Amino acid sequence: MDTLDWTAKWADYTPDKIAITSYDTNKSYTYSDLHTYANRLVHKFTERNLEEGDRIAVLADHGLEYMVLFVACQRMGLVIVPLNYRQSVTEISKLVIDCTPRLFIHNSNHKDKAQQLPIQNLEVLTFEVLADYVENSAYSVNKTFEIKEDNPLFIFYTSGTTGTPKGVIYTNKMLFWNSLNTSMQLGITFRDSTINTLPPYHTSGWNVFITPLLHKGAHIGMLEKFDAEKILCLLELNKTTLFMALPTMLLMMQKTPVFKEVNLKKLRYIISGGEKVPSELVSFWKNEKNIYIRPGYGLTEAGPSITSLHHNMAELKPNSIGKPNFYLDLKIVNQNGETVKSNEVGELCIKGDIVTPGYWNNSVKTSNKIKKGWLFTGDFAYSDTDGFLYMKGRKNDMYISGGENIYPQEIEVQLERIKDIKKAVVLSVKDEKWGECGIAFVTSKSEVLSVLDIRKALTKDLVAFKHPKYIFILDDIPLTSLGKVSRKKLFKYFNAIKSEQ
């Protein structure tokens, strides 16, 4: 039995234990079910002459069928390409053309969109048909599979908020070491459980908790769409021990009436990231529910378990992303590639078996990002004298105004310290006088807060050249499907305002 075939191992050790549960359909698969159904799917794919390295493009919500597909593809060496169903037909079509799949799978929720994609020459299957086949087929096989550590298992397309999406290759080796990293920092065992509400087209929807818990023989609950009240009730009813949520999701949860009614005493940790995790959020959940939020850092190209802030330090080191996890090397370098000193800002670089081998069909981008085994993340960071890491924003976000390097995240922190500001986002645009200048978008708790008030407050703590040239007070900050800030929509808003002037 192959050492990377975790499902087969747990099907042998604990065949009757529930592996995955869909809270949308109230249906569950045991580890024995998952093992058997994956083998049936392998048989079906073999009949269709699918071979190692072939891509399967998928337009579907997360669920039980996706998990069966995952195990089957891992055993055959097939590559899953999860497509973002929230994108337009034009955007998805480009990804389908880029990954050149042998097979296209969708579920009924996305049938209309699937029919508009360039898949006329592909074999097309639905998850509904596959589910019926694997659950009701009489086919039975007892076979072991050689799962190669360097085989790609996923191609994750980056969100493309700042450019053309790139297909990040994710291998079995990355899967294993990320799982070990996650398990080590959180002490995960077969007794743990999670509920995943993250989408399948992002690495977090697989590799924050699903694959590490599958490795440990634990229980994975699944919910297709995030619903703040429903997820709180499910966390309570199922005595869930681990949960991943973006800060935006946690804010939505704590504002619901249900929040006061649940005690969530079994919830050991909440992992949060994807954007800045406010220290006030960490303190709120600790004080109100005695639940530790552990901020961390990861990215599609590595991990995603790269750094973690231990819960004992969460309030002592506010806004830190913690320290590097196990089994990886990390350094911060200047523009000459030299390691910087404590409290000096530079580019974060990562090395280890959790780093992608590269980008699909993009050797130029690969060679620019991965040098001598080091992944240059494009993220600016610094380390304090105790070794705790802090983010300063994306390399592409930093702008130069009047010859000075300016980091948007530093301005955002100062804006959010202003009494009536809830959320702040700072971007940059070209400027005739200064080369570049900042644009700040904020949401307010007060109806009387003005732009002038904000400018006056900034003068206390922020040097004048860092002040945004433009400030806009919005009702809400637009978000992407993952709950991250949508820069495209903010730039669209800014350009529309400028064109009217």
JOTAJO-V483363 format. One record per residue. N is the residue number from 1. RES is the residue in one small letter. PHI is phi in radians with two decimals (999 if undefined). PSI is psi in degrees with one decimal (none if undefined). D_CENTER is the distance of its C-alpha to the mean C-alpha in Angstrom with 1 decimal. Layout:
BEGIN
[[N RES PHI PSI D_CENTER] [N RES PHI PSI D_CENTER]]
END
This chain:
BEGIN
[[1 m 999 131.2 31.2] [2 d -1.23 140.3 28.4] [3 t -1.20 -19.1 26.6] [4 l -1.62 -3.2 23.1] [5 d -1.56 75.8 24.0] [6 w -1.10 -37.2 22.8] [7 t -1.09 -42.2 23.4] [8 a -1.10 -39.7 27.0] [9 k -1.10 -47.8 27.6] [10 w -1.25 -29.0 26.6] [11 a -1.13 -27.5 28.5] [12 d -1.44 -43.9 31.5] [13 y -1.31 -52.1 31.0] [14 t -2.29 68.7 30.0] [15 p -1.07 -30.1 30.5] [16 d -1.65 -0.6 30.9] [17 k -1.28 138.3 27.9] [18 i -1.19 123.0 25.4] [19 a -1.59 -48.9 22.2] [20 i -2.42 143.8 20.3] [21 t -2.31 132.6 21.2] [22 s -1.68 120.0 20.4] [23 y -1.50 1.1 21.2] [24 d -1.52 -36.9 21.7] [25 t -1.93 -7.3 24.5] [26 n 0.99 36.2 25.5] [27 k -2.03 145.1 25.7] [28 s -2.26 153.0 24.9] [29 y -2.10 134.3 25.1] [30 t -1.36 173.2 26.5] [31 y -1.13 -32.7 25.7] [32 s -1.15 -42.1 29.0] [33 d -1.05 -49.9 27.9] [34 l -1.04 -41.2 24.6] [35 h -1.12 -49.2 26.7] [36 t -1.16 -45.1 29.5] [37 y -1.14 -36.7 27.5] [38 a -1.13 -39.9 25.5] [39 n -1.13 -37.2 28.9] [40 r -1.14 -37.4 30.3] [41 l -1.22 -37.0 27.5] [42 v -1.00 -44.5 28.2] [43 h -1.05 -43.5 31.8] [44 k -1.14 -42.0 31.1] [45 f -1.21 -35.8 29.1] [46 t -1.11 -39.5 31.8] [47 e -1.06 -28.1 34.4] [48 r -1.64 11.8 32.6] [49 n 1.10 29.2 32.8] [50 l -1.27 140.1 29.1] [51 e -2.23 162.3 28.9] [52 e -0.87 130.8 26.7] [53 g 1.66 -15.2 24.4] [54 d -1.15 144.1 24.6] [55 r -1.69 142.2 21.6] [56 i -2.09 111.4 20.9] [57 a -1.48 135.5 19.1] [58 v -2.26 127.6 17.8] [59 l -2.07 90.0 17.7] [60 a -2.83 156.6 17.1] [61 d -1.28 161.7 15.4] [62 h -1.21 149.9 14.0] [63 g 3.02 -170.4 17.1] [64 l -1.06 -42.9 19.7] [65 e -1.10 -36.9 20.7] [66 y -1.11 -36.6 17.3] [67 m -1.19 -39.1 17.6] [68 v -1.11 -43.0 21.1] [69 l -1.04 -42.9 20.2] [70 f -0.97 -49.7 17.7] [71 v -1.15 -42.6 20.6] [72 a -1.09 -43.7 23.1] [73 c -1.17 -38.0 21.4] [74 q -1.08 -40.1 20.8] [75 r -1.22 -30.7 24.5] [76 m -1.66 -11.0 25.7] [77 g 1.38 22.1 23.6] [78 l -1.48 158.8 22.2] [79 v -2.00 121.2 19.0] [80 i -1.48 131.9 16.6] [81 v -2.04 92.5 15.4] [82 p -1.29 122.5 13.2] [83 l -1.68 144.6 14.2] [84 n -1.38 103.0 12.8] [85 y -1.24 -8.1 15.6] [86 r -1.53 -8.1 15.3] [87 q -1.37 167.6 16.5] [88 s -1.31 164.8 20.3] [89 v -1.04 -39.3 22.5] [90 t -1.09 -44.6 23.2] [91 e -1.15 -44.1 19.6] [92 i -1.15 -38.7 18.9] [93 s -1.01 -40.1 22.4] [94 k -1.08 -38.0 21.6] [95 l -1.24 -39.4 18.8] [96 v -1.08 -44.1 21.1] [97 i -1.12 -38.5 23.9] [98 d -1.20 -40.5 21.8] [99 c -1.53 -7.3 20.7] [100 t 0.74 65.9 24.3] [101 p -1.30 155.7 23.6] [102 r -1.54 -23.6 26.4] [103 l -2.50 144.3 25.3] [104 f -2.14 128.6 23.5] [105 i -2.15 137.3 22.3] [106 h -2.47 167.4 21.6] [107 n -1.96 174.1 22.3] [108 s -1.12 -27.9 24.8] [109 n -1.05 -26.2 22.4] [110 h -2.13 25.2 21.8] [111 k -1.07 -45.3 25.3] [112 d -1.08 -42.2 26.6] [113 k -1.21 -39.6 23.8] [114 a -1.06 -38.0 24.1] [115 q -1.18 -14.4 27.8] [116 q -1.70 -0.4 27.5] [117 l -1.55 159.4 25.5] [118 p -1.36 69.6 27.5] [119 i -2.14 20.7 27.6] [120 q -1.07 -30.4 31.4] [121 n -1.70 8.9 32.0] [122 l -1.85 153.2 29.3] [123 e -1.32 134.9 29.7] [124 v -2.11 131.4 27.8] [125 l -2.22 159.3 27.0] [126 t -1.98 151.8 25.6] [127 f -1.11 -31.3 23.7] [128 e -1.11 -41.8 26.6] [129 v -1.18 -42.8 29.1] [130 l -1.13 -38.5 27.1] [131 a -1.11 -43.1 26.8] [132 d -1.08 -40.5 30.5] [133 y -1.15 -51.3 31.3] [134 v -1.22 -30.5 29.4] [135 e -1.42 -27.1 30.6] [136 n -2.05 -4.0 34.2] [137 s -1.21 148.3 35.1] [138 a -1.56 -3.9 37.8] [139 y -1.11 133.1 36.5] [140 s -2.38 137.3 36.1] [141 v -2.54 143.8 35.3] [142 n -2.15 87.5 35.1] [143 k -2.29 146.1 33.7] [144 t -1.78 154.0 31.7] [145 f -2.22 145.0 29.3] [146 e -1.60 107.9 28.7] [147 i -1.69 113.4 25.0] [148 k -1.49 131.2 24.8] [149 e -1.15 -28.2 22.3] [150 d -1.56 -2.9 22.1] [151 n -1.21 133.7 21.6] [152 p -1.14 142.0 18.5] [153 l -1.99 -31.9 16.7] [154 f -2.34 156.1 14.0] [155 i -2.13 113.0 13.8] [156 f -1.76 121.3 10.5] [157 y -1.48 127.4 11.6] [158 t -1.11 160.6 10.0] [159 s -1.13 -25.8 10.2] [160 g 1.29 23.6 13.6] [161 t -1.20 -21.2 14.0] [162 t -2.09 9.6 16.4] [163 g 3.00 -167.6 17.8] [164 t -1.20 131.9 18.1] [165 p -1.02 142.7 15.0] [166 k -2.10 139.7 15.1] [167 g -1.50 109.4 14.6] [168 v -1.52 125.4 13.0] [169 i -1.43 129.8 14.9] [170 y -2.12 119.7 13.5] [171 t -1.78 168.8 16.5] [172 n -1.08 -34.3 17.9] [173 k -1.09 -46.4 18.6] [174 m -1.04 -41.3 15.1] [175 l -1.03 -47.1 14.4] [176 f -1.12 -51.1 17.4] [177 w -1.24 -32.2 17.0] [178 n -1.13 -42.0 13.4] [179 s -1.06 -43.5 14.8] [180 l -1.14 -43.1 17.8] [181 n -0.99 -49.0 16.1] [182 t -1.11 -44.7 14.1] [183 s -1.13 -38.4 17.4] [184 m -1.14 -46.3 19.5] [185 q -1.28 -23.7 18.0] [186 l -1.97 -3.8 17.9] [187 g 1.10 43.3 20.9] [188 i -1.25 137.0 19.5] [189 t -2.34 179.6 22.4] [190 f -1.16 -12.9 23.4] [191 r -1.43 -11.1 24.3] [192 d -1.40 166.0 20.8] [193 s -2.66 154.7 18.9] [194 t -2.45 167.0 15.7] [195 i -2.20 119.0 14.9] [196 n -1.67 124.0 11.7] [197 t -2.05 4.7 11.2] [198 l -1.47 148.4 7.8] [199 p -1.31 157.1 8.6] [200 p -1.33 -12.6 9.5] [201 y -1.52 6.2 9.0] [202 h -2.19 146.0 5.3] [203 t -0.97 -32.6 5.2] [204 s -1.13 -27.7 3.4] [205 g -1.25 -7.9 6.4] [206 w -2.13 -43.4 8.6] [207 n -1.91 3.9 8.4] [208 v -1.40 -51.3 7.7] [209 f -2.29 -29.3 10.8] [210 i -1.07 -56.5 12.2] [211 t -1.24 -37.2 13.4] [212 p -1.07 -38.1 14.5] [213 l -1.30 -31.8 16.4] [214 l -1.12 -39.5 17.8] [215 h -1.05 -37.3 19.1] [216 k -1.56 -1.1 20.8] [217 g 1.26 29.6 22.3] [218 a -1.60 -170.9 20.8] [219 h -1.88 134.6 20.2] [220 i -2.08 114.6 17.1] [221 g -1.62 149.0 17.5] [222 m -2.34 137.5 15.8] [223 l -2.36 124.1 15.9] [224 e -1.05 -43.8 15.3] [225 k -2.24 142.7 14.9] [226 f -1.24 127.4 14.3] [227 d -2.35 112.8 17.8] [228 a -0.99 -47.6 18.3] [229 e -1.21 -43.9 21.8] [230 k -1.11 -41.6 21.2] [231 i -1.17 -36.4 18.3] [232 l -1.09 -43.2 20.6] [233 c -1.12 -41.6 23.4] [234 l -1.19 -39.4 21.6] [235 l -1.04 -40.0 20.3] [236 e -1.24 -50.7 24.0] [237 l -1.10 -35.4 25.7] [238 n -1.68 3.8 23.8] [239 k 0.90 44.8 23.9] [240 t -1.12 140.2 20.2] [241 t -1.80 -25.2 19.7] [242 l -2.38 141.0 15.9] [243 f -2.60 142.6 13.2] [244 m -1.99 129.9 9.7] [245 a -2.63 142.0 9.6] [246 l -1.25 155.4 8.9] [247 p -0.91 -38.8 12.3] [248 t -1.04 -41.4 13.3] [249 m -1.14 -41.8 13.1] [250 l -1.14 -38.0 15.1] [251 l -1.11 -39.8 17.6] [252 m -1.13 -39.9 18.2] [253 m -1.14 -43.8 18.8] [254 q -1.28 -12.8 21.3] [255 k -1.58 -6.5 23.2] [256 t -1.45 153.3 24.1] [257 p -1.07 -29.9 27.6] [258 v -1.13 -28.3 26.1] [259 f -0.96 -39.9 24.5] [260 k -1.28 -22.4 28.0] [261 e -1.52 -26.7 29.1] [262 v -1.62 147.7 26.6] [263 n -1.80 -25.3 26.9] [264 l 0.94 37.1 23.8] [265 k -1.19 -18.5 25.8] [266 k -1.53 -9.9 24.1] [267 l -1.35 104.5 20.6] [268 r -1.31 -49.2 20.5] [269 y -2.47 148.7 17.2] [270 i -2.00 125.1 14.3] [271 i -1.64 133.4 11.3] [272 s -2.40 150.7 9.9] [273 g 3.07 -154.9 8.1] [274 g 1.48 -25.6 6.2] [275 e -2.77 176.7 9.9] [276 k -1.04 132.7 13.2] [277 v -1.73 107.0 14.1] [278 p -1.09 139.7 17.8] [279 s -1.10 -29.4 20.3] [280 e -1.13 -33.2 22.0] [281 l -1.18 -44.0 19.2] [282 v -1.04 -46.1 19.3] [283 s -1.15 -38.7 23.1] [284 f -1.07 -48.8 23.3] [285 w -1.19 -32.8 21.5] [286 k -1.20 -43.5 23.6] [287 n -1.29 -39.2 26.8] [288 e -1.46 -35.3 26.4] [289 k -2.22 -0.6 24.9] [290 n 0.97 40.0 25.2] [291 i -2.01 133.5 21.5] [292 y -1.54 126.6 19.7] [293 i -1.70 126.1 16.4] [294 r -1.92 102.1 15.0] [295 p -1.16 153.9 13.1] [296 g -2.78 -176.2 11.4] [297 y -2.42 139.9 9.9] [298 g -2.83 172.1 7.8] [299 l -2.68 164.1 7.1] [300 t -1.04 -36.0 7.2] [301 e -1.32 -10.5 10.9] [302 a -2.71 139.0 11.1] [303 g 1.44 -120.3 10.2] [304 p -1.57 9.2 7.5] [305 s -1.55 95.4 10.2] [306 i -1.94 -51.8 12.3] [307 t -2.26 159.5 13.9] [308 s -2.63 139.6 14.7] [309 l -1.71 114.9 17.2] [310 h -1.03 141.4 19.7] [311 h -1.08 -27.3 20.6] [312 n -1.20 -18.3 24.2] [313 m -1.86 -0.6 23.3] [314 a -1.03 -37.8 20.9] [315 e -1.62 -20.5 23.8] [316 l -1.39 -27.2 25.8] [317 k -2.17 65.8 23.2] [318 p -1.04 141.3 21.7] [319 n 1.26 4.4 18.8] [320 s -1.43 150.9 18.3] [321 i -1.69 8.8 15.2] [322 g 1.58 -147.1 17.6] [323 k -2.14 162.7 18.9] [324 p -1.06 143.2 17.8] [325 n -1.34 -176.1 17.2] [326 f -1.22 160.8 19.6] [327 y 1.07 36.0 20.3] [328 l -2.71 156.9 19.1] [329 d -1.92 147.1 21.0] [330 l -2.47 140.1 20.0] [331 k -2.56 160.9 22.2] [332 i -2.11 125.7 22.5] [333 v -2.18 156.4 24.8] [334 n -1.53 -174.0 26.9] [335 q -1.18 -14.5 27.6] [336 n -1.65 3.5 30.2] [337 g 1.45 11.0 27.8] [338 e -1.60 139.3 29.5] [339 t -1.14 131.4 27.9] [340 v -1.52 167.7 28.1] [341 k -1.50 171.0 29.7] [342 s -0.97 141.3 28.4] [343 n 1.17 10.1 27.4] [344 e -1.81 133.3 27.4] [345 v -1.41 138.1 24.5] [346 g -2.76 -174.7 23.3] [347 e -1.53 133.3 20.5] [348 l -1.34 130.0 18.1] [349 c -2.20 144.0 18.7] [350 i -2.28 141.5 17.4] [351 k -2.39 140.0 19.5] [352 g 2.63 179.7 19.4] [353 d -1.29 -2.2 18.8] [354 i -1.61 3.3 15.0] [355 v -1.62 136.8 15.3] [356 t -1.04 147.2 15.2] [357 p -1.29 -14.0 18.8] [358 g 2.67 -169.3 18.1] [359 y -1.81 141.2 17.4] [360 w -1.10 125.0 19.0] [361 n 1.00 31.8 22.4] [362 n -2.59 73.1 21.9] [363 s -1.19 -29.9 23.9] [364 v -1.16 -46.8 24.5] [365 k -1.11 -38.4 21.0] [366 t -1.07 -47.3 20.5] [367 s -1.20 -26.4 23.7] [368 n -1.33 -28.7 22.8] [369 k -1.70 -31.4 19.5] [370 i -2.02 114.3 20.6] [371 k -2.24 117.1 24.0] [372 k 0.94 40.2 25.9] [373 g 1.50 -10.4 22.9] [374 w -1.61 127.5 21.1] [375 l -1.53 118.0 17.8] [376 f -1.52 106.3 18.4] [377 t -1.23 -23.9 15.0] [378 g 1.43 8.1 16.5] [379 d -1.87 133.3 15.6] [380 f -1.53 139.2 18.7] [381 a -2.68 170.2 19.2] [382 y -2.55 161.2 22.2] [383 s -2.05 133.1 23.3] [384 d -1.38 -178.8 25.9] [385 t -1.20 -16.0 29.1] [386 d -1.62 -0.1 27.6] [387 g 1.54 7.6 24.7] [388 f -1.48 138.1 22.0] [389 l -1.68 147.3 19.4] [390 y -2.39 137.3 18.8] [391 m -1.50 144.5 16.8] [392 k -2.03 3.3 19.0] [393 g 1.95 175.3 16.7] [394 r -1.28 145.3 16.0] [395 k -1.00 -39.8 19.1] [396 n -1.23 -18.3 19.3] [397 d -1.46 -30.5 19.4] [398 m -1.04 137.7 22.3] [399 y -2.29 160.0 25.6] [400 i -1.97 117.5 29.2] [401 s -2.11 116.1 31.7] [402 g 1.07 31.5 35.3] [403 g 1.51 -0.9 34.5] [404 e -1.81 135.7 32.2] [405 n -1.31 128.0 28.5] [406 i -2.20 130.7 26.5] [407 y -1.84 114.7 23.0] [408 p -0.93 -36.9 21.6] [409 q -1.10 -33.1 19.6] [410 e -1.11 -39.9 23.1] [411 i -1.23 -39.4 24.6] [412 e -1.04 -42.1 21.8] [413 v -1.05 -44.6 22.6] [414 q -1.17 -39.8 26.3] [415 l -1.10 -41.0 25.9] [416 e -1.31 -9.0 24.1] [417 r -1.45 -14.2 26.9] [418 i -1.21 133.7 29.4] [419 k -0.78 -51.0 30.6] [420 d -1.71 8.1 29.8] [421 i -1.64 128.1 26.5] [422 k -1.55 -47.3 23.4] [423 k -2.51 141.9 20.7] [424 a -2.38 140.3 21.2] [425 v -2.34 131.8 19.6] [426 v -2.09 127.7 21.6] [427 l -2.13 177.9 21.7] [428 s -2.34 153.1 24.6] [429 v -2.43 165.2 27.1] [430 k -1.15 146.2 30.3] [431 d -2.43 131.6 33.4] [432 e -1.09 -36.2 36.9] [433 k -1.50 -46.9 38.2] [434 w -1.81 -2.2 35.4] [435 g 1.61 -56.8 33.4] [436 e -2.51 157.8 30.2] [437 c -2.56 165.2 29.7] [438 g -1.67 148.7 27.1] [439 i -2.13 127.0 26.2] [440 a -1.93 132.8 25.1] [441 f -2.04 125.5 23.8] [442 v -2.29 154.8 24.2] [443 t -1.98 147.6 24.5] [444 s -2.12 150.0 27.5] [445 k -1.53 -10.3 28.8] [446 s -2.10 140.3 32.3] [447 e -1.39 -13.7 34.1] [448 v -1.79 -5.0 36.4] [449 l -1.11 130.7 34.0] [450 s -2.02 166.7 35.0] [451 v -1.08 -36.9 33.8] [452 l -1.09 -41.2 36.9] [453 d -1.03 -42.1 35.9] [454 i -1.14 -43.7 32.5] [455 r -1.11 -39.7 34.3] [456 k -1.13 -41.8 36.9] [457 a -1.15 -35.7 34.3] [458 l -1.17 -29.3 32.5] [459 t -1.12 -20.6 35.8] [460 k -1.25 -36.1 35.9] [461 d -2.18 -3.9 32.9] [462 l -2.29 126.4 31.9] [463 v -1.05 146.9 34.2] [464 a -0.98 -39.3 35.4] [465 f -1.20 -14.4 34.0] [466 k -1.58 -7.4 30.4] [467 h -1.16 134.4 31.1] [468 p -1.09 141.2 29.3] [469 k -1.27 -34.7 32.0] [470 y -2.10 138.6 30.6] [471 i -2.30 129.6 29.3] [472 f -2.17 133.0 28.4] [473 i -1.75 116.6 28.2] [474 l -1.94 159.8 26.1] [475 d -1.24 -39.6 25.9] [476 d -2.57 151.2 22.1] [477 i -1.54 122.4 19.3] [478 p -1.14 142.1 17.8] [479 l -2.10 157.1 14.2] [480 t -1.43 179.4 12.0] [481 s -1.13 -19.1 11.0] [482 l -1.61 0.1 7.6] [483 g 1.51 10.5 9.9] [484 k -1.61 162.5 9.8] [485 v -1.11 132.8 13.3] [486 s -1.59 99.2 14.9] [487 r -1.16 -35.3 17.0] [488 k -1.01 -45.4 18.7] [489 k -1.21 -35.3 20.1] [490 l -1.19 -42.2 21.2] [491 f -1.13 -37.5 23.0] [492 k -1.09 -41.7 24.5] [493 y -1.10 -46.8 25.9] [494 f -1.07 -46.2 27.2] [495 n -1.12 -34.5 28.9] [496 a -1.17 -40.6 30.5] [497 i -1.13 -43.6 31.9] [498 k -1.13 -37.9 33.3] [499 s -1.19 -22.5 34.9] [500 e -1.46 -16.5 36.8] [501 q -1.45 none 38.2]]
END
